[in-house]
Amino acid sequence: PMSQSILYAEPEDVDTAEKRGKYIVSIIGCGQAGVLHACLFADVGFKVICVDADQAIVNLLAKGKTSFLRQEIESKLKTHVKIGHLNATSDIKGAVSQSDVIAITIPMKIDVNKKINYSNMENACKCVGSSIRRGSLVILMSTVGFGFTEGVVKEILENTSGFKVGDFGLAYCPIPFMDAQSLESLANYERIIAAPEKNSLNSASIILEKITKKTVKKVASVKLAELATLLEITRRDVNIALANEFACFCEKAGMDYLEIHKFLNYSAHDTVFLPTLAENIRKEDHLLLEDAENLNMKLRIPTIAREINEGMIKHAVNLTKDALGGCGKTLRRARIALLGITQTPNIKSSPKITVKELAAALEAKGAKISLHDPYFSDKELTDISYSFKRNLLEAVEGADCVIILTGHDQFKHLNLKKLKIIMKKPAAIVDLEGIMEPDKIEKEGFIYRGLGRGVWKK
């Protein structure tokens, strides 16, 4: 039995879990963003269908399993599956035809020439349009370029459905940096919601308010929401580029940026970022640059910021080369253990893209790479071709150099005396996360290098 059409829903139509249980939400695209949203919707009582073209992902989700953020969400997923509040399918049309809300969380791709590719998203929109019911609501949650929601998504949905927006609802509610979100951060994210017509805006706000702890910011202009999101992403990119430049300066000047950073915050009202390799390739950062190109202009500061952040892998390779040089060794034939591959310290999240990039760059110089992360097993890392060691000691045994890539707590307390015995002396430690004490490492007889921490003595 159809409930009140979701497009005309009032707050009282979804004010209890029981009422919400009458509505079906389809999540299109089950990467980290999709699965987290599925969890949030099911947690408050909606019935959820997870839709993904990849049958392997569907099979996992149908059992309440996922390949990331396990500790955080797997028990919840299992419960939702057991009570019939969550299921999974690769049949997008079948799912959409019975859904009240369709949330699209398929990310755009970026090709080798840094061109944005939306084909996955566009194909999904065609399938959604061809089977959408009157009165349903589509919420686009993937970050897109300026004008894309109305220029492309709306067009495709209208053309394939034969309806107009207003017959069905369309809203834009982006979450930037989807891969870096956890359930907690997503629930506390201050969302902006925009829609081309008022029922869509009203309905999307009522529904999304159920899964977020913050008030949602409603805006009638979709382009404004698109641009606000892109500017926020770019501002962050520029801030991080500045932190990366400061870090490189401190290395040369023999100063410790992490120390200086503590003093910077006192005088600035803005967040002062720490240097990082993690921004090496953020697809979202190319959206605004491409939009500017389409308007025949070049954004100078953001363009340089991208170059700086994309250059940080090379910088890390040079730090490693320098550290090995201090041991009288070269990158060629050096055995290097990369420790930590998750996006976020101390939880299992999807692997950093930088892992592959850094490993490949070191390998190109002749180094032999092994990886270790306490939150992963080798079976789960099928797409990473480097030798993965289950055990930390195995990973560092006979290694010339250890690189800290994610600052898990257990790496802060590495037993340096033990490391010294099993590594190949003289050995180096390169800390890219700023979690170790440089002087302690040097006292134990290691060569130390750290991102932004130019305080090494040898």
Secondary structure by P-SEA (a helix, b strand, c coil): ccccccccccccccccaaaaaabbbbbccccaaaaaaaaaaaaaccbbbbbbccaaaaaaaaaccccccccccaaaaaaaaaaccbbbcccaaaaaaaccbbbbcbbbbbcccccccaaaaaaaaaaaaacccccbbbbbccccccccccccaaaaaaaaaccccccbbbbbbbbcccccccaaaaaacbbbbbbccaaaaaaaaaaaaaacccbbbbbccaaaaaaaaaaaaaaaaaaaaaaaaaaaaaaaacccaaaaaaaaaaaccccccccccccccccccaaaaaaaaaacccccaaaaaaaaaaaaaaaaaaaaaaaaaaaccccccbbbbbcccccccccccccccaaaaaaaaaaaabbbbbbbbcccccccccccccccccccccccccccccccccccccccccaaaaaaacccccbbbbbccccccaaaaaaabbbbbbcccccccc
